Amino acid sequence: MSEPRKKKWSAEVTEHSDALDLEPQVFTKSSADEIARSLKHSAEASDRRKSSSFRSAMSMLNLYINRAGRNLPPARKRTLEAAKGKLRALFGRKG
């Protein structure tokens, strides 16, 4: 008998993080703007986060990008990286 596959900790974090209640499939949205708006909404709505809304949203986005790693197609990575800029703009940050 084979053992059941263990779920990766990164999937567990993105699904059940105490920081944010993410919209389902947020990181698969088609545009960077949609991803950024969803993360901003989730961060501002959360009453469990321990940091600012901006930092919480950016942390979740970076976690997803870093954990997906080389399995992320180049076009998808570009969209997610662009979402960082959109997120900064939504929060009125420079960079």
CYANA upper distance limits for C-alpha pairs under 8 A (distance plus 0.5 A):
  7 LYS  CA     11 ALA  CA      7.44
  7 LYS  CA     12 GLU  CA      7.65
  8 LYS  CA     12 GLU  CA      7.04
  9 TRP  CA     13 VAL  CA      6.68
 10 SER  CA     14 THR  CA      6.77
 10 SER  CA     63 LEU  CA      8.31
 10 SER  CA     64 TYR  CA      8.21
 10 SER  CA     67 ARG  CA      7.09
 11 ALA  CA     15 GLU  CA      6.60
 12 GLU  CA     16 HIS  CA      6.28
 12 GLU  CA     17 SER  CA      7.96
 13 VAL  CA     17 SER  CA      5.31
 14 THR  CA     22 LEU  CA      8.03
 14 THR  CA     60 MET  CA      7.77
 14 THR  CA     64 TYR  CA      8.06
 15 GLU  CA     21 ASP  CA      8.31
 15 GLU  CA     22 LEU  CA      7.78
 16 HIS  CA     21 ASP  CA      7.85
 17 SER  CA     21 ASP  CA      7.46
 18 ASP  CA     48 ARG  CA      6.54
 18 ASP  CA     49 ARG  CA      7.15
 19 ALA  CA     43 ALA  CA      8.32
 19 ALA  CA     46 SER  CA      7.58
 19 ALA  CA     48 ARG  CA      6.11
 19 ALA  CA     49 ARG  CA      4.63
 19 ALA  CA     50 LYS  CA      7.29
 19 ALA  CA     56 SER  CA      7.23
 20 LEU  CA     42 SER  CA      6.55
 20 LEU  CA     43 ALA  CA      6.38
 20 LEU  CA     46 SER  CA      6.16
 20 LEU  CA     48 ARG  CA      7.66
 20 LEU  CA     49 ARG  CA      6.98
 20 LEU  CA     56 SER  CA      7.94
 20 LEU  CA     57 ALA  CA      8.43
 21 ASP  CA     42 SER  CA      6.52
 21 ASP  CA     43 ALA  CA      8.38
 21 ASP  CA     46 SER  CA      7.26
 22 LEU  CA     26 VAL  CA      7.42
 22 LEU  CA     38 SER  CA      8.34
 22 LEU  CA     39 LEU  CA      7.57
 22 LEU  CA     42 SER  CA      6.29
 23 GLU  CA     38 SER  CA      7.39
 23 GLU  CA     42 SER  CA      7.74
 25 GLN  CA     29 LYS  CA      7.43
 26 VAL  CA     35 ILE  CA      6.49
 26 VAL  CA     38 SER  CA      7.35
 26 VAL  CA     39 LEU  CA      8.22
 27 PHE  CA     35 ILE  CA      6.87
 27 PHE  CA     64 TYR  CA      8.34
 27 PHE  CA     80 LEU  CA      8.15
 29 LYS  CA     34 GLU  CA      6.97
 29 LYS  CA     35 ILE  CA      6.58
 30 SER  CA     34 GLU  CA      7.78
 30 SER  CA     35 ILE  CA      8.46
 30 SER  CA     79 THR  CA      8.47
 31 SER  CA     35 ILE  CA      7.00
 31 SER  CA     79 THR  CA      7.06
 31 SER  CA     83 ALA  CA      8.44
 32 ALA  CA     36 ALA  CA      6.62
 32 ALA  CA     79 THR  CA      5.82
 32 ALA  CA     80 LEU  CA      6.64
 32 ALA  CA     81 GLU  CA      8.46
 32 ALA  CA     82 ALA  CA      6.17
 32 ALA  CA     83 ALA  CA      4.72
 32 ALA  CA     86 LYS  CA      7.36
 33 ASP  CA     37 ARG  CA      6.57
 33 ASP  CA     83 ALA  CA      6.68
 33 ASP  CA     86 LYS  CA      6.52
 33 ASP  CA     87 LEU  CA      8.44
 34 GLU  CA     38 SER  CA      6.60
 35 ILE  CA     39 LEU  CA      6.68
 35 ILE  CA     80 LEU  CA      8.33
 35 ILE  CA     83 ALA  CA      6.76
 36 ALA  CA     40 LYS  CA      6.58
 36 ALA  CA     83 ALA  CA      5.84
 36 ALA  CA     84 LYS  CA      7.65
 36 ALA  CA     86 LYS  CA      6.39
 36 ALA  CA     87 LEU  CA      5.38
 36 ALA  CA     90 LEU  CA      8.27
 37 ARG  CA     41 HIS  CA      6.64
 37 ARG  CA     87 LEU  CA      7.72
 37 ARG  CA     90 LEU  CA      8.13
 38 SER  CA     42 SER  CA      6.65
 39 LEU  CA     43 ALA  CA      6.54
 39 LEU  CA     57 ALA  CA      5.90
 39 LEU  CA     87 LEU  CA      8.44
 40 LYS  CA     44 GLU  CA      6.61
 40 LYS  CA     53 SER  CA      7.62
 40 LYS  CA     54 PHE  CA      7.72
 40 LYS  CA     57 ALA  CA      6.65
 40 LYS  CA     87 LEU  CA      7.59
 40 LYS  CA     90 LEU  CA      8.19
 41 HIS  CA     45 ALA  CA      6.52
 42 SER  CA     46 SER  CA      6.63
 42 SER  CA     57 ALA  CA      8.16
 43 ALA  CA     49 ARG  CA      8.12
 43 ALA  CA     53 SER  CA      5.35
 43 ALA  CA     54 PHE  CA      7.72
 43 ALA  CA     56 SER  CA      6.75
 43 ALA  CA     57 ALA  CA      6.13
 44 GLU  CA     53 SER  CA      6.03
 49 ARG  CA     53 SER  CA      8.23
 49 ARG  CA     56 SER  CA      7.47
 50 LYS  CA     56 SER  CA      8.48
 51 SER  CA     55 ARG  CA      6.74
 51 SER  CA     56 SER  CA      6.57
 52 SER  CA     56 SER  CA      6.64
 53 SER  CA     57 ALA  CA      6.62
 54 PHE  CA     58 MET  CA      6.57
 54 PHE  CA     87 LEU  CA      8.31
 54 PHE  CA     88 ARG  CA      8.26
 54 PHE  CA     91 PHE  CA      7.08
 55 ARG  CA     59 SER  CA      6.37
 56 SER  CA     60 MET  CA      6.83
 57 ALA  CA     61 LEU  CA      6.89
 58 MET  CA     62 ASN  CA      6.58
 58 MET  CA     84 LYS  CA      7.45
 58 MET  CA     87 LEU  CA      7.94
 59 SER  CA     63 LEU  CA      6.45
 60 MET  CA     64 TYR  CA      6.72
 61 LEU  CA     65 ILE  CA      6.79
 61 LEU  CA     80 LEU  CA      8.13
 61 LEU  CA     84 LYS  CA      8.02
 62 ASN  CA     66 ASN  CA      6.44
 63 LEU  CA     67 ARG  CA      6.43
 64 TYR  CA     68 ALA  CA      6.48
 65 ILE  CA     69 GLY  CA      6.83
 65 ILE  CA     72 LEU  CA      8.42
 65 ILE  CA     77 LYS  CA      7.74
 65 ILE  CA     80 LEU  CA      7.70
 68 ALA  CA     72 LEU  CA      6.21
 72 LEU  CA     76 ARG  CA      6.89
 72 LEU  CA     77 LYS  CA      6.62
 73 PRO  CA     77 LYS  CA      6.75
 74 PRO  CA     78 ARG  CA      6.71
 75 ALA  CA     79 THR  CA      6.89
 76 ARG  CA     80 LEU  CA      6.76
 77 LYS  CA     81 GLU  CA      6.49
 78 ARG  CA     82 ALA  CA      6.52
 79 THR  CA     83 ALA  CA      6.76
 80 LEU  CA     84 LYS  CA      7.32
 81 GLU  CA     85 GLY  CA      7.72
 82 ALA  CA     86 LYS  CA      6.95
 83 ALA  CA     87 LEU  CA      6.42
 84 LYS  CA     88 ARG  CA      6.74
 85 GLY  CA     89 ALA  CA      6.77
 85 GLY  CA     95 GLY  CA      7.92
 86 LYS  CA     90 LEU  CA      6.65
 87 LEU  CA     91 PHE  CA      6.85
 88 ARG  CA     92 GLY  CA      6.59
 88 ARG  CA     93 ARG  CA      5.33
 88 ARG  CA     94 LYS  CA      7.06
 88 ARG  CA     95 GLY  CA      7.67
 89 ALA  CA     93 ARG  CA      6.22
 89 ALA  CA     94 LYS  CA      7.68
